Amino acid sequence: MQGYKGLPGLLGSTRGLFGPVTENAVISFRQSHGMSAVGEVDASTMRALISVRANNPIACCGYLTLVLDREFDAVLRVMSITCQFEGAGRFAAANRNSDRAGLSFGIIQWAQKPGRLGDLLQAFDRTEHELFVNTFAEGKEDLAQAFISHATGAQGGVDHNGDTTDPQFNLIESPWVDRFRNSALEPRFQRVQVDTAIAAFRSSLEKIRTYAPKLSSERAIAFMLDLANQHGDNGARSIFQSVAPSPSEPALLLAIEDESVKRIADQYGEDSAEARGARARREAFRTTSWLNDTPVAGL
């Protein structure tokens, strides 16, 4: 979150380890904030980590709870894991139209073309109006409203190739790139990202329960929520129904994985980065020890 490289990540094999790289990062952080060169996270270090604005904020448990004051319940836990696949959990993660969807931004990659980015921008404006106008429109109300109208218009304001339909609002170029990046550094907007993502996950969860009521483990629910986040609610339902029923939950998840990857390969090519990434993503949810194979309250 403070820009240090090489630290253990949530999905890596070294997660939870406090080795020399982490120790050196702690020493550096302490020294840069007037503390002694000690490689341990004591109370003063923790207070500084919470109070100093992060330059690369990530939706991890510590940040979500201690900085953004959000309860780390079952849905938030699953959402935070999904965020790791969308952009390493970064609030500033951005895809600048490599998937022909215009700009995709934030912890769960709200995409412009499906209209999801417009939903997030409306939440920004509704919750933090003055900050929204200042951050995205240089304090100009008319520009702010025109911006929202563009992003909430047909296909989020882009054509079938993901290119903008209005040169004034080319969101993958300056000054918009910097405006989105600056918004990601603001904790008030970060809270809106989290709350909007949680609302989307809870909505998807209700839909999943209607067509897949027998899925009950944390792993299976997390797998399906991630599937819905990537393919959309209708896409997740379609994929599930095309392979169900199956003799066991593990067999069902594997079949869903195969169908999911096939659909992405049909769109981008069998050896495309998108297809390979989808395979790795589905497989990680199926196999990671980070998820449980038993029912979890709240899911």
N, C-alpha and C positions, 0 to 999 in steps of 0.2 A: 504493500500500500504506500510505502514511503519511497518506492523506486529502487529498492535493492534487488540485485539480480541473483539468480541461482538458488533461491531459498526453496525448501520443500513445498510442493503444491499438494492440494487435496487429493488429486488423482494419481500422484506419483508414488513410487515404491518407497521413497524416503519420508513420506508424510509422518508427522509426529516426532521426528528426530530433531534433536537440538545439537547439531554438530558445529564444527569450526566455522563454516560459512555463516550460519545463523549467529553464532557468537560474535563474529567480526562485524556483522550488520548491527547488532545491538550496541557494541562498543562505539561504532561510528555514529549511530543515532544519538547515543547519550552524549558523546563529545560535541556533536553539532548543536546540542541544546543545553550546553553548559554544565553537564554532569560528568562525573569521573569516568575514566576509561575502564569500566567493569562490564564484563560480558554476561550479565544476568538481568532478568526482567523483574526488578523489584517494584515496590509501590510507586516510586517516583517515575520510573520508566513507563509503567502502565498509564499513569496519569498523563504523561507527555504524549504517548501514543494515541490516547483518546482525544486530547485537546488540540494537538497540532493537525492542521488540515492535511489530509493525505494528498499526494500528487499523483497517485495511481490507485484510487480506491477500488476495492474488490469486495464483492458480496460474499464474504466468508462469515462464519459464526461470530467471531470476535467483533468484527466491524459492524455487523448487523445489530448485534445486541448492545454493545458498549457505546458505539458512536451514534447509531441511528435509533436506538432504543426500541427495537422490535423484538417481540417474543419469538424465540427459536422453537416454534412448534413443529409438528410433523410436516405440514405443507411447506413451511418456510425452509425446512431442512432439505426436502426434495427439490424445491426451487433453486436453492443455492448450489446443489450438485448439478442440476441441469445447466445453470449459468456457466459452469466450468467448460461445457462443450460449446457454448454459444460464443464465447470470447474470453475464455480464461477467467470468467467471473467479473470482468472489468466493467464498471459503470460507463466508461468511455468507449467500449468496444464498438467498432464501426466497420461495416462492409460497404464499400463504395461501388455498388452495382456489378460486382463480379458474377452475381447470380441473376442478373437482369431483373432485379426487383427494386431498382433505385437504391436509396440509402436504407441500410438496416442498422439500427443503433441500440445500444444499451445492453443491460445484463441478459435479456432474453431475445435480443435482436428484433425489436419492433421494425417490421419491414414496410417500406413505403408503398409498394405496388398493391399488396393485399389490403391496405388501409389501416394496418396496425400502428404505423408510426403516427398517423393522424390522431388515433385514439390516445396515444401517449402525450402528444402535444396538447390536446384538449385537456387532459388531466393536469399537465403542467400549468396551463392557463387558468383552469378552474381553481386549482389549489393555491398557486403562487402567482397571481396575476401580475402584480407589479414587477416582481423578479423576472417573470417570463418576458414581459415587454422590454425590460432593460437588457436582458441577456440576448434575446433573439432578434430584437428590432430597434436597438439603439434608443429605446424610450419612446418610439413612435407607435401610437395606438393603431393608426391606420395600417401601417406595415405589418404589425403583429396579427391583426385580423385577416389581412390579405394572405399572410403566410399560412395561417390555420385553414383558411378557405381552400388554398391550393393543396395542402397536404391531406385534406379530407374530401377532396373532389374525386372525380372518376379516376380509378387506379392510382390513387394517392398522388396524382399530379405527374405521372410518368406514362410513357407509351409502352407498347408491348416489348420493347427492348430495354425498358427501365430508364430511358432518357427523359429528361424533364420536358414538360409541355410548355413551360414558361421560363425563359432564360433568367428572369429575375430570381427564380427559386430553384436554381441548380444546386441541390443540397449536398452533392458530392464534391463541390468545389468551394473555394473561398468566396465570401467570408463565412459561409454556413458551416464549413468543417470546423473552424475555430469556435463558432458559437455553440455547436453541439459539444465540443470538447470542454469548453468552459462550463457548460451546464452540468456536465458529469462530475465536476469538482465541487459542486455546491451541495452540501448535505440536505438542504430542503428539497432539491430536485431528486436527490438519491432516494429519499424517503418516498417520493411520488413514484419513482421507478419500482421500488420494492412493493408498495401497496398496489400498484396497477398490475404487476406481475402476479401477486398473490390472488387478486381478484380473478385474473384470467385462469390461473391454475385451479381455483375452486370451481369456476364455471365448467372447465374441462372435466374435472373430477365428477361433477354431477352427471354430465353426459356419459362418461365412461361407465358409471354405475348402471345406467339404463340398458346398455347393450353387452356389458361384460360383468354382471353382478357376482360371478364366482371368483373373479380375481380379487384376492384379499391381502396377499403379502406386500410388504413395503416395496420389495423389488419389482413385483409385477405392476403395482400402481405407479411407481416412479417411472418404470419403463414406458407405460402407456401415456403418462403425462408428458414425458419427453417426446414421445412420438407425436402427440397432439401439438406440442409446441413447434415441431419442425414441419409437420404435414398439414396442420390445421385440424380442427375437431372433426370435420367431415372426412378428411383424408384418413385420420386415425380409425374412425369407425369403418370406413370402406376396407382398409387393410385388414383390420381384425375380422370382419365378417367374411372376407375372401378366404381365410385360412381356418377359421373355427368350424367345428369343434376340434379339439386335439386331445390325445390320451392323457396328457399331464401339463401342468403349468410350464415347466421348463421346455417341453416340446412345443407348446403354443408360442412362447416368446421367441424361440428359434425360427419358427415358421413366419411369425410377424417380421422378424428381422430380415429374413430372406425376401419377403414380399416388399418391404420398405426399400431395401437396397435395389431390388429389381426396378421399382418405379423411378427411383432417382437415376439409375443407369439408363433407363429408357429415355430420360430427358437429357442427360448430360454425357452419356457414354459409359460403357462398362468399366473402362480403365480411368475414368475421370477422377479428379481429386474429390469431387462431391460424392461419388459413389464409394470411394475408399473411406472417406470421412464418415459417411453414414454407417458403413459396416463396423468401423472401429467404435463408433458411438453406441450403436445397438449392442455390440458385444460387451462393451464396458458395463453397461447397465445390467446385462444378463449375468455377468460374472464377478463384478467387483465385491470385495468383502466389506465395502462401505455401506452396502444395503443389506437388510435382513430378509430372510425367507419366511418370516412369521408376520401375522397381522399386527398392525401398529395403530393404536388409538389416534383418531384424528384423520385417518386416511380411509 
